[in-house]
Amino acid sequence: MDECRTALMNAVRFHEYGPPDTLRLEQVTRPVAGPGEVLVRVRAAGVNPGDWQMRSGWAAVKFGLALTWPFTPGYDLAGVVEAAGPGAERYRAGDRVYGMTATAGAYAEYAAVPESRLAPLPGTLDDEQAAGLPMSAFTAWTAVHEQALLAPGRTALINGASGGVGHFAVQFAKLAGARVIAVTSGRNNAFAESLGADSVFDYTADDWRELEGAADAVIDTVGGERTDDLVRAVRKDGTLVPIGWGRYSPELAENVGVCVQALRMAPFDVDRLKWIGELIVTGDLRVEIGASMPLAEAASAHALSESRRARGKIVLRTDT
């Protein structure tokens, strides 16, 4: 009986598309590390918009993405290696690691992860911080360096500057030497300034006309109703980088001479993850954990993420 019990674990799953309360904490069979994989005892899992977009069915409609039921969401994780599968040689049991799963499944006490998608967790970085890094930091880095091409002398406007991707985008833009205008709500003005923003625009109170032609590039992590205002905020021959799946008028963009780029999904890069972790350790980059919840409260975590009102990152703790 004891052996049977140790083969089980808690995991968050959903059996159909729907609202946050379709997420259920269930006992399931613990995975086994396959070839080139390690079994990670998950300490913390990051919550990303893509998680609830899959749960709600939005991703299925947008991309034709079909899931196998029941489905355990989550890609970002941090934890401890429990065992190595055949051919896995980079990590040993007891090693602290962080990274991304290949096919979701991070909202669980254990996950089988390709060792190539994990990095050693620096000693001063805690599990929650580490779990909040990969997907959002990669997305922000790609937007700043590969799409907006930010550099000294350029001005970036970051919409949703206090959110998971946005707060990284502000910091990467500053590290690139750009001037940054942060768009956020008034309650987050001080937070945006603490990230290094040169000026802060309160979308709840300030006049959007003040932003016309203000930036060489706009990184929009929100979407929503003010997308035409964001197009107008870009200078002629500038770039708008969409991350929040907004709808931008192609006629307006053409008239004002703005290139609205297609969203570029950030690929996993273990060397970049190590570099980002080092920036956290040296204090050159910070990850804000706005909410930390136990695994059993995954529905609340999704509801908060979906509200787009969270500051920084949301993480789930397994407390194992």
N, C-alpha and C positions, 0 to 999 in steps of 0.2 A: 504493500500500500504506500509506503513512504516513497518508493521509487516512482510510482505513478504520480504522486503529488508533485514531486520535483520536476516532472515533465510538463507541468502546466504553468501558465502565467496569466497575468491580467493584460488585456489589450482593449483599446477603444476601437469599435467597429460600427459601420452602418450597413444595413441590409437593403436599403433603397435610397434614392435621392429624396432630399427633403430639407426641412429647417434644422437648426442646431440640435434640437432634442431627438433627432434620429440617431445621434451618436450614443452608443451603449458601451459601458464598461463590462466586459465579459471574460470568462475564463476560457482560454484556448490552449492548444498544444504549443509548447515552446518550440521555436524553429531550431534547426540543426545547420551548422555552418557547412556549406558545400565547398567544392573546389575553388580555391583562391579567396575564400571568405573567412571572416572571423565572426564568432558569436559575441555580440556586445551586450553587456548588462547596462541597459539605458538608465542614466541618471536624470537626464532632461531632454526634452524634445522641443524644437522650435515650432511655433505656429506661424504659417504664412498664408497670404490671401489665396494662393493656389490650392490650399487644403480645403477651404470652405467652398471655393469655386468647383472643386470636384464633388464635394458632398452635396451641394445644392443642385447639381446637374447642369450648371452653367457651362462647365468645360466640355460636357458631353455634347451640348448643342453647338458651342462655338467651334470645337475642334473635332467633333465626332469621336471623342474619347470614350471607349467602352471599358467598364470596370468589371472585375470578377467579384461576385458577391459571396460572402460578406467581405467588406473592404476595410483595411486598417490604414488610415491616412498618416501623413507626416514623412518628411524627408530629412530635416536637420536633426542631429542628435549629438549628445556627448555622453560618455560613460566609460566603462571598464571592460577590457577584453576578458571574456570568460573562457573561450576555447578557440582554437584555430582549426580550420578545415583542411582537407588534403591540399598540399602545395602552397599553403599560406605560410610565409616565412618572415614577414616584416614585424609582426607583433606576437607577444607572448601573453599568457594569462596574467592579469594584473596590470597590464599597460593601460594608462588613461589615454583616450582617443576622442576625437570629434570629427565630424564630417557629414556626409549625406548618403542615405541609402540609395540603391539603384531603382527600386520599384516601390517606394513608399514603405509603410510599416513601422514608422518611428514612434507612434503613439502606443507604446507597449513596453513591458518590462525587459524584454529581450528582442534583439533584431539581428538577423544575419546580414552582414554588410561586406561587399567586396573590399579587401584590404587596400586596394588602389584608390578607394574613395574616402580614406581616413588619414588623418594627420595626428602626430603625437600632441597631446594637450600640454601646453606650457604650464609649468608648476604654479605660476601665480594667477592663472586664468581658471575661474571656477566653472562648474558644469553648466550653470544657467547662462553665463555669458557666452560660453563656447557654443551652446546649442542655438543661441540667437544670432550667430554670425553667418553661416555659409550662404544660404540662398539670397538673403537680403544684401549682404555685402558684395557678393558676386554681381548681382543685378545693378547695384549702384556703381560699382567699379566699371562695368561695361558701359553704362549710360554716360558716365563722366569721361572716360578715356577713349572708348572706341566709337561712340556716337556723337556726343557733344564736343569732343576734341578740346577739352578745356585746358587752358595754359595761361601763363602770366599775361596780363593785358586784356583778357577776355572776362566778360561778366556772365554769370549763370544765375537763372532764376529757378529755384527749387520749389515746386508746388507740393505741399504735404511734407514740409521740411522737418516736422517733429515725428513722423511715422517711422516704421521699420526700415524701409528703403531710404526714405527721405533724409533721416538723420545721418546715415552713412554717406549719402550723396553730398550733403553739405560739407562734411569733413574731407572727403576725397577731392572735392572741387577746391577747397582751401589748400590742401596739400599740393594740388597741381598749380597753385599760384593764382587762381582765378578770384575775382571779386564775386561775392555771393549775396543774392537777395533771397531771403527765406520767406515763403508764404505759409502762414499758419494761423491758428486762432489766437486771440489775445492772451488766453491763459498759458500759452506756450511760448510767448515772446522771449522771456528770459532764458528758457531752455534753448531756443534757436540761437540766441546770442552767445550762450555758453559753448555752443558747438563751433563758433567762429564766424557766424553770419555777419556780414558787414552792415546789412540793414534788414529790418523785418517788416513785412507787410501783413497786417491783420485783415484777413479776408472777411471777417464778420463786421468790420467797422470802417475800413479805409476805402477810398474811391479807386476802383479798378482802372480808371482812366489815367491815374498816376503812373501806371506800369507800362503804358504804350511806348514801344520801342526801347524798353529799358535794358534788354539783355541780348547777348549774342546767341545764347542757347537757353531754352527752357526745358527742364526735366519735370514732367508731370507724373507724379505718383498717385494721383487721385482720380482724374477723370471728372465726372460729374457735370454740373450745369454751366461752369464758367470757361468752357474750353475755347470759345471764340475770343474771350478776353486774354487767354494765354497765347493764342496765335498773334494777337495784336501786340503782346508784350515782346515779341521777337523782332529784332532789327532786320532790315532788308538783307537778304542772303544768309540769314541765320537759320538755326535748326531747332525744331521742337521734337523732343524725344518722349514718346508716350510709354508710360509704364502702367498707368491706371485704367487703360482701356476706355479712354474718352473718345468722343466723336468730334472731329475737328472739320470745319467747313473747308472742303477742297477749293471752293471758289474764293473764299476769303484768303486762304493760304497763298493761292496763286496771285491774287491782287496785291498782297503786301510783300510778296517775294520770300515766303517762308517755306522751307523744306520740312514737311512732317514725315519723319522716318518711321519705317515699320518697327514694331517692337522686336528687339533682338534678345532671344533667351540666352542667358549667361551659361556657358558650359562649366562643368566641374573641372577644377584645376587644383590639384593637391599642393603644388608649389605656391600658387597664389594664396591658398588657404593658410599655409604656413607663414607667408609674408604678412597676411592680415593679422594673424595671431600674434606675430612679433610686434606689430604696430600697437596692438592693445597692451602688450606687456611693457613697451617702452613709454606708453602714455601719449603716443602720437595719434591714436585713434581710440574712441570709446564706444562701447555698446551699452545702450540704455535699456535695462530690463524694466519695462513699465508695468508688467503684470506677471506674476508667477503663481501658477495654480496647480493643485494636484491633478493627476491623470483623470480622476473621477469627475473633474469639473471641465472636461474638454468642451462640452456644449456651451458653457459660459465663455470659455476662451474664444470659441468660434463666433459667438454673438458679439463679443467685444471687437474682434478683428473685423467682422463684417460691418460694424458701425462706423469704422474708419475714424474712431475717436481715441484710439490707443496712442499713448506716447511711447516711442521706441518699440521694443520687441515684446511679444507675449511668449512665454514658455510654459510647458507642462512638466511637472516633476513626477517621477515615479516613486520617490521616497523608498527605494529598495536598497 
